[in-house]
Amino acid sequence: MWRLWLWVVFCGSLQAGWLLDLKMGAVEAGESGRELLVVVTSLKTSGVCVQWKKRVMDAEGVVDGLRDRFVLVHLDVGEEGNRELVKGMKVRGFPAAVFSDSQGRVYLREEGIVPGEVKDVVKDLLGKSEGFRSKQEEFVKVRGMEGEARVKALVKMLEGVDLLEYSEVYGEHLEFLKSIDVEDASGFQKKHRARVGFGVLEADLVKVFHKDSYEEVARLVDGYVKEFGPEGELLQKALFRKMAAYRHQGKMKEAAEVAREIIEVDAESAHGKMSRQILDGKF
């Protein structure tokens, strides 16, 4: 009888080769050493999701083409308990594909994926995995180098990944860089801290901007610039928020001063050109 119960539970968590339970998928990925591919849909509200499931997920050859590389999981936000899971996975658009290594560390999110030919979809999904594995192998190779060449090569590798979005999987390489570039001669660690700080600034600005607390916006931006010393585009983006606050407040003189600061950083960038247009009265 208990065997029948286990079979019923298992089948209830399985759909045409796709697991419907994220925890079960994570356990299987960890035990098998395979990566985890989670496809997130909203079948009740999205026609594209319906087509994705019909033309891709349920199509012959898809599961067989992917199962050697991935543990496959399907989460639909309309099913009980899935909405919070999906929210925790930082998925905002559907359908979406979330790729994780066998340890459950997310290395790629793709939203708004469009159903195509089955063979092309399988090839593309496997290609994403190959790209990640190749990058990880390159990281190992670079970490085996010595001296200044190792630092430069590692910085170049880290500049090519999204450390903020995928810190779980790439963070270990940043920590290794810290251990071999203690004085931050490369300047990469300072830039990374500035990017992290900007994310915090953006969240804080959202809270105060809609309350018409424009002086608070200026204070927050000034504090961020003083603490993190951002450069280039990041500095311009922060200053642009400050300029916008002054303009909303009707302080055109102060806004013009900030616009000049932005232009001084880089007159040819998008923010620099926009600031020039603002100074010329075109906005």
Phi and psi in degrees as a GROMACS rama.xvg file:
@    title "Ramachandran Plot"
@    xaxis  label "Phi"
@    yaxis  label "Psi"
@TYPE xy
-65.9569  -29.9908  TRP-2
-67.6253  -39.8451  ARG-3
-63.0063  -40.5  LEU-4
-62.7567  -44.2135  TRP-5
-61.2838  -39.2921  LEU-6
-66.0045  -39.3059  TRP-7
-64.5615  -44.6305  VAL-8
-61.4541  -44.6431  VAL-9
-63.2574  -46.6035  PHE-10
-64.9031  -32.7494  CYS-11
-69.3263  -16.8305  GLY-12
-104.296  10.1341  SER-13
-129.41  140.796  LEU-14
-143.002  102.99  GLN-15
49.4454  44.9045  ALA-16
90.2267  -5.7442  GLY-17
-106.827  124.296  TRP-18
-69.9261  148.872  LEU-19
-109.789  5.88567  LEU-20
-122.066  115.834  ASP-21
-64.087  -41.817  LEU-22
-62.8625  -41.8714  LYS-23
-62.4072  -40.1164  MET-24
-65.6171  -40.2947  GLY-25
-64.5675  -40.2221  ALA-26
-63.9517  -45.6682  VAL-27
-64.1547  -38.6945  GLU-28
-63.2501  -43.9127  ALA-29
-64.48  -38.8947  GLY-30
-75.9885  -33.2704  GLU-31
-93.015  -16.9342  SER-32
80.7458  4.45264  GLY-33
-83.5056  160.382  ARG-34
-78.1701  167.018  GLU-35
-113.36  125.062  LEU-36
-117.168  115.514  LEU-37
-110.614  119.889  VAL-38
-100.46  125.6  VAL-39
-109.903  128.994  VAL-40
-129.808  167.968  THR-41
-134.229  77.8307  SER-42
-65.1585  -25.7186  LEU-43
-80.8769  -17.2453  LYS-44
-123.143  -11.0217  THR-45
-125.654  118.278  SER-46
-67.5747  -32.1469  GLY-47
-64.1286  -39.6884  VAL-48
-62.5874  -41.8293  CYS-49
-60.7043  -44.2874  VAL-50
-66.3944  -38.6067  GLN-51
-60.9542  -45.8731  TRP-52
-64.8798  -44.121  LYS-53
-71.0299  -47.273  LYS-54
-86.4126  -19.5176  ARG-55
-120.317  -64.2172  VAL-56
-60.2038  -39.2724  MET-57
-91.8993  -0.738721  ASP-58
-74.6037  146.551  ALA-59
-63.6995  133.85  GLU-60
97.5897  -17.716  GLY-61
-69.8325  -54.2556  VAL-62
-60.3505  -45.5321  VAL-63
-62.5741  -33.1145  ASP-64
-76.4683  -19.3273  GLY-65
-112.227  -21.3266  LEU-66
-67.2525  -22.843  ARG-67
-72.4427  -24.1542  ASP-68
-101.529  -36.6886  ARG-69
-122.652  150.052  PHE-70
-88.5349  124.869  VAL-71
-98.9192  128.741  LEU-72
-130.213  136.718  VAL-73
-117.776  121.54  HIS-74
-117.55  125.964  LEU-75
-110.213  129.57  ASP-76
-65.5445  -16.5641  VAL-77
-78.4525  -13.9634  GLY-78
-83.8795  145.056  GLU-79
-56.0801  129.964  GLU-80
87.9315  -12.2343  GLY-81
-82.1011  -27.1412  ASN-82
-59.724  -44.5406  ARG-83
-68.3988  -36.5802  GLU-84
-60.1791  -46.2162  LEU-85
-65.8323  -39.8614  VAL-86
-59.4664  -40.6456  LYS-87
-67.7524  -21.0243  GLY-88
-87.378  2.64123  MET-89
62.153  35.5335  LYS-90
-96.3541  128.572  VAL-91
-118.961  -20.3159  ARG-92
-125.884  152.175  GLY-93
-128.087  149.153  PHE-94
-72.913  158.687  PRO-95
-137.504  153.461  ALA-96
-123.826  127.73  ALA-97
-117.366  120.398  VAL-98
-103.56  132.024  PHE-99
-132.816  153.839  SER-100
-77.819  -178.788  ASP-101
-66.6149  -15.2104  SER-102
-91.4874  2.21195  GLN-103
84.8918  12.6182  GLY-104
-88.9563  119.948  ARG-105
-69.5235  130.252  VAL-106
-119.215  -5.07055  TYR-107
-164.397  137.881  LEU-108
-125.784  133.198  ARG-109
-128.939  126.363  GLU-110
-116.851  152.974  GLU-111
70.9745  28.0134  GLY-112
-65.4969  138.643  ILE-113
-106.427  131.946  VAL-114
-65.0245  136.353  PRO-115
-132.768  -158.086  GLY-116
-65.5957  138.747  GLU-117
-54.0337  -47.8581  VAL-118
-62.0079  -34.6095  LYS-119
-72.2418  -38.3543  ASP-120
-65.2269  -45.9992  VAL-121
-60.926  -44.8752  VAL-122
-61.8676  -41.1946  LYS-123
-66.8276  -44.0932  ASP-124
-64.4172  -42.8713  LEU-125
-66.0821  -34.3639  LEU-126
-64.3495  -36.5612  GLY-127
-61.4653  -41.7539  LYS-128
-66.1497  -43.4497  SER-129
-61.3598  -40.6035  GLU-130
-61.6821  -41.978  GLY-131
-65.6376  -45.59  PHE-132
-63.5816  -40.0593  ARG-133
-63.1356  -40.3868  SER-134
-64.9872  -42.0154  LYS-135
-64.9034  -38.5233  GLN-136
-64.7161  -36.8735  GLU-137
-67.6315  -37.8624  GLU-138
-60.1933  -44.2343  PHE-139
-61.9304  -42.4777  VAL-140
-62.0363  -45.5038  LYS-141
-65.0538  -41.3025  VAL-142
-65.4374  -18.1229  ARG-143
-85.1228  -4.85439  GLY-144
-76.7564  -178.61  MET-145
-132.755  159.123  GLU-146
65.1987  -155.838  GLY-147
-62.8298  -31.7752  GLU-148
-61.4552  -36.2362  ALA-149
-65.9765  -43.7249  ARG-150
-61.9351  -47.412  VAL-151
-62.5142  -42.7394  LYS-152
-67.1454  -38.6271  ALA-153
-68.61  -40.5488  LEU-154
-61.2739  -43.9454  VAL-155
-60.4648  -40.6018  LYS-156
-65.314  -44.439  MET-157
-67.4621  -30.9315  LEU-158
-68.1163  -18.4621  GLU-159
-92.9722  3.44578  GLY-160
-124.912  161.447  VAL-161
-92.78  93.1741  ASP-162
-68.5187  -28.781  LEU-163
-73.5497  -42.6594  LEU-164
-77.6232  -34.1451  GLU-165
-125.052  48.4111  TYR-166
-64.8544  -29.334  SER-167
-61.7168  -39.3415  GLU-168
-93.0924  -27.9169  VAL-169
-106.478  -8.71388  TYR-170
-59.8067  -32.7992  GLY-171
-63.3121  -31.7523  GLU-172
-73.5781  -32.7031  HIS-173
-65.931  -42.368  LEU-174
-62.5831  -36.5315  GLU-175
-65.8631  -40.5076  PHE-176
-60.2561  -41.5391  LEU-177
-60.0961  -34.0675  LYS-178
-75.2177  -22.8815  SER-179
-108.447  -9.7362  ILE-180
-129.305  62.3634  ASP-181
-58.7746  -39.1062  VAL-182
-85.4898  1.05545  GLU-183
56.1845  47.8537  ASP-184
-62.365  -28.9455  ALA-185
-75.0063  -22.5087  SER-186
79.0917  -1.48885  GLY-187
-67.983  -39.0715  PHE-188
-65.0745  -37.906  GLN-189
-63.6346  -43.7631  LYS-190
-62.8991  -39.8074  LYS-191
-66.5636  -42.5711  HIS-192
-60.8817  -37.3901  ARG-193
-65.5252  -38.1639  ALA-194
-66.847  -41.7255  ARG-195
-63.0333  -45.0234  VAL-196
-61.9674  -34.7077  GLY-197
-66.1303  -36.3355  PHE-198
-61.1886  -40.9617  GLY-199
-66.6436  -41.8081  VAL-200
-59.2348  -46.2167  LEU-201
-58.2855  -43.9182  GLU-202
-63.5042  -40.6375  ALA-203
-67.8274  -37.8855  ASP-204
-65.8191  -36.9817  LEU-205
-59.724  -37.0865  VAL-206
-68.3576  -35.9435  LYS-207
-99.3174  -26.6579  VAL-208
-63.2724  -40.0962  PHE-209
-76.3204  -5.45314  HIS-210
-98.4627  9.39876  LYS-211
59.6755  29.3987  ASP-212
-91.3104  68.0803  SER-213
-70.3044  -32.7462  TYR-214
-64.5508  -35.5423  GLU-215
-66.6854  -35.976  GLU-216
-59.657  -48.2904  VAL-217
-60.9761  -41.0401  ALA-218
-65.019  -42.6837  ARG-219
-63.6957  -43.5183  LEU-220
-63.438  -45.3339  VAL-221
-60.456  -40.9254  ASP-222
-64.5546  -40.4813  GLY-223
-63.545  -46.7844  TYR-224
-62.5067  -40.9467  VAL-225
-66.8693  -41.788  LYS-226
-75.0986  -40.4166  GLU-227
-107.61  -15.8585  PHE-228
54.5768  50.2806  GLY-229
-64.6749  156.499  PRO-230
-128.331  166.704  GLU-231
56.0773  -135.308  GLY-232
-58.7001  -38.3306  GLU-233
-64.3307  -40.733  LEU-234
-64.7857  -42.7242  LEU-235
-62.0627  -41.5914  GLN-236
-62.2243  -41.0927  LYS-237
-66.2674  -46.6409  ALA-238
-64.6613  -32.9966  LEU-239
-61.964  -37.1104  PHE-240
-63.369  -40.7509  ARG-241
-65.3258  -43.5582  LYS-242
-61.1221  -42.941  MET-243
-61.5154  -38.6942  ALA-244
-63.6935  -43.5726  ALA-245
-63.086  -39.655  TYR-246
-65.8121  -39.9195  ARG-247
-63.6773  -29.9684  HIS-248
-85.7264  -7.18064  GLN-249
82.7504  11.3862  GLY-250
-91.6567  76.947  LYS-251
-69.0677  -32.8518  MET-252
-63.6679  -47.2473  LYS-253
-65.1029  -39.249  GLU-254
-62.4787  -39.7202  ALA-255
-65.3077  -37.1296  ALA-256
-64.32  -42.0116  GLU-257
-67.8672  -37.7341  VAL-258
-58.8938  -40.7622  ALA-259
-65.4227  -36.5885  ARG-260
-61.6988  -42.441  GLU-261
-63.7526  -44.3292  ILE-262
-64.1109  -37.0819  ILE-263
-63.8746  -32.0017  GLU-264
-67.3035  -49.6896  VAL-265
-164.155  103.334  ASP-266
-70.237  -21.2005  ALA-267
-94.95  -5.47611  GLU-268
-75.5952  168.59  SER-269
-58.8068  -43.5584  ALA-270
-68.9145  -36.1198  HIS-271
-65.2694  -44.179  GLY-272
-66.4443  -40.3462  LYS-273
-63.2108  -40.7934  MET-274
-65.1885  -37.4032  SER-275
-63.6318  -41.9038  ARG-276
-63.8148  -36.9207  GLN-277
-65.5101  -42.9289  ILE-278
-63.7281  -33.5749  LEU-279
-81.8522  1.87406  ASP-280
78.063  21.4846  GLY-281
-88.3038  -5.98842  LYS-282
